[in-house]
Amino acid sequence: MHRHSEMRLLFGAALLLVLLASAASGCPASDREALLAFKASLNEPYLGIFNTWTGTDCCRNWYGVSCDPTDARVADVNLRGESEDPIFEKARRSGYMTGTINPSICRLDRLTNFILADWKGISGKIPPCITSLSSLRVLDLVGNKISGRIPPAIGNLRRLTVLNLADNEVSGEIPASIVQMSSLMHLDLRNNRISGGIPADFGKLTMLSRALLGRNQLTGTIPTSIATIHRLADLDLSMNRISGWVPEQLGKMPVLSTLNLDSNWLSGKLPASLLSNTGVGILNLSRNGMEGEIPDVFGSNSYFMALDLSHNNLKGKIPGSLSSAKYIGHLDLSHNHLCGAIPIGEPFEHLEASSFANNDCLCGNPLRTC
């Protein structure tokens, strides 16, 4: 028995030596060649960050590259064009890079983080083979000129926690497979040219805490399944072409704190549950076709950093219960059909006339006396 454990120890030590020896000799040639092919498709003229990509060991002093210490496989490619790194400080400028993402990046089959962000000029498509990188946890390509579709098989990336493609020129629809990304926590597709609807079963993304889809060309309705994402804190669907009603269920979400639905084609009544949810601190439903009266459901725990219901078809009075709110930082009820006396109370004392302008017959401070 004793001999057995001794043998196991020896074997373990030998294996460790083999691993350390391979790590000591630097990254495998295949990883190095993949990185060099990736670099060859990019042009970074001002900072010279790729000047560090020399020598046989890509694990040592290659800017933005880091390796797994056990086997020296490339684990991270982290290249950000907005950075406080000394290279940027010295050059006194932010980064600028052109070129495309070479599919050779997919040969780094142990990659966990791929960040190629804020270079402003990188164009071309996202290589579809990226969906084969099963260890990938972060894919961040924000702030470039990347076009084409999100790869249809993106759902294969089951370990991905962050997908950030914001501020690009990505088009096409949100792939149906996206709902299979069971680890996804942060989804940012803002400011692209994405069209089509939000998948009806979007609620399958149970780990999601931020879903930012604003400034696209999305159509269809808001899937009610979103309300089942109990970790969702920030939902931005603003500046799209989304129609239909605002699901009442959104108001029952336990940690929702920011909801931006402004500048869409939404109609129907304001869900009372959304206005009475004391966790929601930023609610923007402006520039839609919301109808009916503002539900009188506010209370002493209502706390709004911003409540914007402007540019809709709301009628009736401003609810009296709004004056009992704990705090309202920014309130905009302008450009509706509201009528009657503006409630008196603490939240209203610091507001300006512009918060109430262009309604049918509102009166009282800060407008004309009733």
N, C-alpha and C positions, 0 to 999 in steps of 0.2 A: 504494500500500500504506500509506504514511505517512498519507495523507489519510483512508484508511479507518479506521485506528485512532483518528485525531483525532475523526472523526465518532462513533465508538463511545463515546469518552470523553465527548463533548458530550452524547450521548443519555443515557448513564449518569448524568451530573451533573444533567441536566434531570429524569430520572425520580426521582432522589434528592430533588430540590427539591420535586417534586410530592408525594412521600411525606411529606417533612418538613412541608410546608405543611398536608397533611391531618391529620398528627399534631398539629401546632401548634394547629389549630382545635379540637382535642379529639375526644372520642369521637363516632361517628356518632349522629344522633338516634335511629335505630332501636335501638341498644344502650342508650341512656339510657332510652328508653321501656320497654324490656324490664325493665331494673333497677327502674324506678319501679313497674311493675305487680307485680313480684316483692315489692318492699317493701310494697305496699298489702295483700298477703295475710298480712303478719306484724305482730305487735305486740310491741314490746320496751319495756316501761314504765319500767325503772329506770336504764339507762345512757345512753340517748339516742344510741346509735351511728348511727341513721338520720338524726339531725339534721344530719350532715355531708353527706348526699346531697342537696345543693342546687346550683344553678348549672347551666350548660349542659355543662360539661366533666366527665364522670364519671371521667375518668382522673386528675383532680387532687383530692386530699384527700377523696375519697369513702372512708369507712372500709371496709377490707377489699376494695376493688376495685383491681385493677391491669390495665394495658393493655399490649399489644404496642407497643414503642417505634417500630416502623417504620410501622404503619398505624393506631395508636390504637384497635384493636379490643379489646374487653374479653377478657382472657385468664384472669384469676383472680377468683373470688369466694371470699374466705377469712374466714369469720365463725365464730369459736370462742367459746363461752360460758365456757370455762375458759382464762384468759389472764393473762399478766403485763403486759399493756398498761397504760399509765398510766391510761386510762379506768377500768379495773377496780380498779387500786390505789387510785385516788382515791375510788371508790364503796365500797371495802372489801367487795365482794361478788362472787359469781360471777354469770354471766349467766342470765337467764330470759326465754324468748320463747315466745309461743304463735302459733297460726295454721297455715297450710299452705304447701306448696311450690307456688307458682304455675307452671303450664306455660310462662309467658312466659320462664322461665329458658332454655328450649330455643331461643329466638330468638338467644341469644348463641352463634352457631354456630362461634365460634373459641375457646370456653372450653376451657382445659386443666386447671384445678383448680377443683372445686366443693366447698367445705367449709362445712358448716352443722352444726357439731358442739357437743354438750354444752349445749344450750339447755333441755333437760328437758321442754319443753312443746309443741314443734312436732309436730302430728299430721297425719292425712290420709295419702294415698298418695304413693309415688314416681311422678311423672308419667312415663308410658310413653315420651313423646317424648324423654326424656333419653337414650335409646339411639341417637338420631340425632346426638349430639354426637361426631363422629368424632375430634376432637382431644383428647378428655378423657383425662387421665392419672391424676387422683386424684378419686374420688367418696367423700366422707367425711361421713356423716350420723349418726355415733355419738351415743348419749346423748340421744334424743328420745322421742317417743311415736308414731313413724311406723308405720302399719299397712298392711294389704293385702299384695299379693304383690311379689316381686322381678319387675320387668318381664321377660316371656318372651324379648324380643329383646335382653337384656343382653349376649349374645355378640357383638353388633355393635360393641361398644367394644373394638376390637382393640388400641388403644394404652394401655388402662387398666392401670396398674401397682398401684394401691391401690383396693380396694373394702372400705369399712368401714361396715357397717350395724349394728354391735353395740349392745346395750342399747336396743332399740326393741321394737315389738310386731308385727314383720313375721311374716306367716304364709304358708301355701301351701308348695309344694315348691321345691327348688333347681332353677331352670330348666335343662333339658337343654343349652341353648345356652351355658351358662357355660363349658363346656370349650373354646369357640372363642376365649376371651380370652387370646390367645397371649402377651401381655406381662405378665400378672398375676403379681405377686410377693407381694402381701400380701392375704389374704382373711380378713376378720373378720366373722363372722355370729353371734357368741356372744350368748347371753341374748336370744333371740327366741322365736317360736312356730312355727318352721319344721318341717314334717313331711315324710313320704316318705323315700325313700332317697337316698344319695349316688350321683350318676351313676356307672355302672360304668366309664365311660371318663374318670374324673376325672384319670387319669394324663397326659392330653393337656396339662395345665397345667404344661408342663415348666420354666417360669421360677419357679414358686412356691417361696418360702422359708418362708412361714408360712400354715398352713391352720387357722383357729380356728373350730370349729363347735359348741363346747360349749354346754350349757344350752339345748337345743332339744327337739324331739319327734321326732328322726330315728329311722327304723326301718331294717330290712334289715341287710345285712352290710357289713363293711369291704372296699371294692373292692381287690383285689390290685394293680390298676394304680397305686395310690398309691405303691407301692414303686419305680416307675420314675421318680418325680420326684426326680432326683438332687441338686437344690438344697434340698430340703425339710429344714428344721432343726427346725421346731416344729409338731407335729400335736396338736390338741386336739379330741377327739370326746366328751369327758366329759359326764355327766349327760344322756344321751339314752336311746333304747330300742333300741340297736344289739345285734344278736344274732349267733350264729355264732362262728367261731373267730377268733383273732388270726392274721393271715397271717404265716407263717414269714419271708416275703420282707422284712417290715418291718425285721428285724434286720440286713439286708444293705445298708441305705441308708447312703450314705457320710457324710452330714453331719447325720443326725438326732441331735438332742441332747436334745429334750424330747418325751415321748410321754405324753399324758394320755388314758387310756381308762376312767377310773373311773366308777362309777355307771351301768353299762349292763347288758345281759343276755347278756354274752359267756360262752362256755363252752369246753370243750376244754382242752388242755394249754398250759402256758406255753412259748412258742417259745424253745428254747435259744439261738438266734442273737441274740435280743433281749437276753438277760441277759449274753451274752459280748461284745456290741458295746461296745467301750471308749469310743466317742464319746457314748453315751447317758448323760447325767448326771442326768436326772429321768425316772423311770419310775413311773407310777401306774396300776395295774391293780386297785385296790381296789374293793370292792362290786360284784363280778361273780359268776359261777359257775365260776371257773377250777378245774380238777380236776388230779389226779395229783400228782407230786412236783415240787419246785423243782429244775430241772436243776443239776447240780454242774459249772458251767462258768465260775466266776469265776476271776480271776487277779490278778497283781500290778499290772496296768494298769486294773483295774476301779475306777471313780471315780464314786460316786453322791452327788450333793447330796441326793437323795431317792429311796428305793426303797420303794414302798408296795404290798404285796400283801395287805393286810388284808381281812377280810370276804369270803373265798372258801371253796372246799372243798378246799384243798391239804392233802395228807397226807405222811407219811414224815418224814424228818429235815431239819433245816436243813443245807444243804450245807457240808461242811468247807472247801471252797475259798473260801467267803465270808470266812473269817478272814484270807485272804491279800490281800484287796482293799486298794488304796492308801488309799482313803478312803470312808467312808459317813457322811454328815452326819445323815440322818434315815432310820431303818429301821422299818417297821411290818409285822410278820407276825402281828398279833393276829387273833383271830376266824377261825381255821382249824382243821384237825385234825392239827396237827404234833405230833411225838413225839420223845423222845430228848434227848440232851445238847446244850445250846447251845454251839457252838464257842467255843474260847478264842482270843483274839488282839486285836490293836490296835483293829480297827473296832468290837469289841463292848464295849470297856472303858467307854465313856461312855454306853452305852444304858441306858434305864430299863426297869423291869418291864413298863410299859404297851406296849412294843414287841412283847412276846411273850404278852400276856394272852389268856385265853379260847382256849386250844388244848387238845388232848386230854391229852398227858402230857409236856410239855417240862420240863426241869430244868436246873440249873446257873445260875451267876451271870448276870443279877441275880435269878433266881427261886430256889426252894428247891434245896438241894444234891441231887445225884443219889444 
